[in-house]
Amino acid sequence: MEGTDPVNKKLAAALSGGAVLVLALSGCGDDGNEKLDSWAKQVCDKVQPQAKKIESANAAIQKETSDNSAPAVVQKTDSKAFQDMSDAYKAIGDAVDKAGAPNVDGGEKKQQDAVKELDKISTSYADLRKQVDKLDTGDQAKFAEGLKNIAGELAKLSQSGSDALKNLEEGDVGKAMAKQESCKSASATPSGS
């Protein structure tokens, strides 16, 4: 049983990084740009439930991994969590897409880049789900090895996640998003780093 413990911790740590993407939806400042404010409200209102979904998925994985659960239980939990994350990032991408370009210089490029990146992340989580579904839960050592590979993928994924929104949130866009109640509450949760 001990064999999976450090791997589980690594998996949980990599996952908590994934939540950073959505929690990054904040900043500070004030600016009188009504068009931009309404764009930010539209995006933030849609992002908030998805942020909660990602947080719950992270929490579920962290609980199973820290409880040192049986491989079959870890597999089932991880599989569902990865699917939830995939759906959530897709929904965030759709929200940014539907909102249109923010009313700032280069807004269209920022928006398109973010949508592209969010969709890519959604696909990556769906791929991780397939990987975890294929793991051999009957062989503890093999299962632990498989989880280790998945943890490595996750770490990369969480980094590209925060990069995706960093560009979108630069300058006035970030300020406008920071004023929205729904983005504030999405970012108020500690990321557990």
Disulfide bonds with the S-S distance in Angstrom:
Cys44-Cys183 1.95
